[in-house]
Amino acid sequence: MSASRTSSVAVLGTGIMGAAMARNLARAGLDVRAWNRTRAKAEPLAAHGITVADSPGAAVRGADAVLTMLHDGPAALDVLRAAAPDLAPGTVWVQCSTAGLEGLAELAAFADGNDLVLLDAPVLGTRQPAEAGELVVLVAGPQDACRAAAPVFEAVGSRTLRVGDDAADGAATRLKLVINSWVLTVTHGAAEALALARGLGVDPEHFLEAVAGGPLDLPYLQAKSRLLLENALTPPSFATATAEKDARLIVAAAEAAGVRLDVAAAGAERFRRAVAQGHGEQDMAASYFASFGAPH
Ligand code: NAP
């Protein structure tokens, strides 16, 4: 593995987060090649000086580092398998998807078997911080690879929190799951309070005004409530279908650790119902709709 600073990077997965991260990498002066399963979503990146590749292999060929921002661990594994023949031994793989612990174990085994240096680097922050290059990068991996990948972290984030030397140990993914358990709990709390207000005939603005500025207020409560009250769930910052995936990763990790999480399990079920009602591609504030039988 080269310890020199990364100057070229392949971004695999240009969804909500990956596209924004790719743009910031290019803005920071890195040579960026991007690939996305649905090519049309990657094409606008060409206007930002990014080379849009036809295959994962074409994207990673000759790149110092590979950044994956795919839906989950199995998707990341499939894409890396497709890229494998074109990956130089020792390439640094900055794995940013929320993969969960089982997913990460599979990715780490793949990295090991293919002579890649894995940095487990899930991120904190949603669409807006991703667009602003203000994510918090949680990273576990060898020090020299982290140093080499520093230009990547600096371009996509405002802070990097290094939590371990060994990606496979899962320290970064475990922290990400704890953070997301909080994020999802707050999301459901806001959604259920607004659903209850609706059911009881309470003006939701009165609820938000009553807590405003006090210890029970939260910017996140106000932001998610506005999305619901202003019918602005599309485009999503964090899609309901993705949130259901993350909720299940949290529940699975808790079960494996012998920790009972009632709220997380109930939250996964709310997201499942909202997805079944057709809200999967809307912002996860759509948890709200799981409180009602018919579309609202
Ligand atoms: P997204 O917009 O839904 O993007 C998902 C990406 O994965 C797309 O590029 C999609 O390709 C690709 N993909 C899905 N299944 C695939 C498969 N089987 N093979 C190849 N590509 C596949 O999601 P996102 O919000 O950017 O999230 C990406 C990752 O970041 C997830 O792990 C999520 O949990 C995590 N994350 C999200 C947020 C957030 O607020 N949004 C914050 C932190 C972390 P297509 O375009 O072809 O569908």
Boltz pocket constraint, residues with backbone or C-beta under 6 A from the ligand:
constraints:
  - pocket:
      binder: B
      contacts: [[A, 12], [A, 13], [A, 14], [A, 15], [A, 16], [A, 17], [A, 18], [A, 36], [A, 37], [A, 38], [A, 39], [A, 41], [A, 69], [A, 70], [A, 71], [A, 72], [A, 74], [A, 75], [A, 78], [A, 79], [A, 96], [A, 97], [A, 98], [A, 99], [A, 123], [A, 124], [A, 125], [A, 126], [A, 127], [A, 237], [A, 238], [A, 239], [A, 242], [A, 246]]
      max_distance: 6.0
